[in-house]
Amino acid sequence: MPNEMTVAEAHRYPDTVNHPSYYSGKVECIDAIQSATTGLTGFEGFCAGCAMKYLWRWKRKGGKSDLQKCRWYVDKLLEVIPGDD
């Protein structure tokens, strides 16, 4: 089949869509987010998932910028959830 790669080609052309290097680990980031946000809906689920994504990858991709993005989403989540102020 023309779309199949050899093992050597796969190492030269990593799958940056399905398995980017900055999400390495034993657990897929998307699976962890899906499990951790079960029961959350709408904007709460979105903010929690984004915060997890940036926290998961900060050391391998965006550094301090990813930590700042994580904090931004946590701050947005704190604005919309009810609770003690």
C-alpha positions as CSV (number, residue, x, y, z in Angstrom):
1,M,0.0,0.0,0.0
2,P,1.4,3.4,-0.9
3,N,0.5,5.1,2.5
4,E,2.4,2.5,4.7
5,M,5.8,3.5,6.1
6,T,8.8,1.3,6.9
7,V,10.0,1.3,10.5
8,A,13.0,3.5,9.5
9,E,10.7,6.0,7.8
10,A,8.4,6.1,10.8
11,H,11.4,7.1,13.0
12,R,12.3,9.9,10.5
13,Y,8.7,11.1,10.3
14,P,7.2,11.0,13.8
15,D,3.4,11.1,14.1
16,T,3.1,14.7,15.4
17,V,-0.7,14.5,15.2
18,N,-1.5,11.3,17.0
19,H,1.6,10.9,19.2
20,P,3.5,14.2,19.5
21,S,6.7,13.9,21.5
22,Y,5.7,16.4,24.1
23,Y,2.8,14.1,25.3
24,S,5.1,11.2,26.0
25,G,4.4,8.8,28.8
26,K,2.7,5.6,29.7
27,V,-0.7,7.2,29.6
28,E,-2.1,9.2,26.7
29,C,-2.9,12.8,27.8
30,I,-6.2,12.7,26.0
31,D,-7.3,9.6,27.9
32,A,-6.3,11.1,31.2
33,I,-8.2,14.3,30.5
34,Q,-11.3,12.3,29.4
35,S,-11.2,10.3,32.7
36,A,-10.5,13.3,34.9
37,T,-13.3,15.4,33.4
38,T,-16.0,12.8,33.6
39,G,-19.1,14.5,35.0
40,L,-18.0,18.0,34.1
41,T,-19.9,19.7,31.3
42,G,-19.6,22.8,29.1
43,F,-17.2,25.5,30.0
44,E,-16.1,23.7,33.3
45,G,-15.0,20.6,31.4
46,F,-13.3,22.7,28.7
47,C,-11.3,24.8,31.2
48,A,-10.3,21.8,33.3
49,G,-9.2,19.8,30.2
50,C,-7.2,22.7,28.8
51,A,-5.5,23.3,32.2
52,M,-4.5,19.6,32.3
53,K,-3.2,19.7,28.8
54,Y,-0.9,22.6,29.5
55,L,0.3,21.2,32.8
56,W,0.9,17.8,31.2
57,R,3.2,19.1,28.5
58,W,4.9,22.2,30.0
59,K,8.3,20.7,30.5
60,R,8.5,19.2,27.0
61,K,6.9,21.9,24.9
62,G,6.0,25.4,26.1
63,G,7.9,25.8,29.3
64,K,6.8,28.7,31.5
65,S,4.3,29.8,28.8
66,D,2.4,26.6,29.1
67,L,2.3,26.9,32.9
68,Q,0.9,30.5,32.5
69,K,-1.8,29.1,30.1
70,C,-2.6,26.4,32.6
71,R,-3.1,29.0,35.3
72,W,-5.2,31.1,33.0
73,Y,-7.6,28.2,32.5
74,V,-7.7,27.5,36.2
75,D,-8.5,31.1,37.0
76,K,-11.3,31.1,34.4
77,L,-12.6,27.9,36.0
78,L,-12.5,29.5,39.5
79,E,-14.6,32.5,38.1
80,V,-17.4,30.3,37.0
81,I,-17.8,27.7,39.7
82,P,-19.8,28.5,42.8
83,G,-18.1,28.4,46.1
84,D,-16.5,30.4,48.9
85,D,-14.9,33.7,47.8
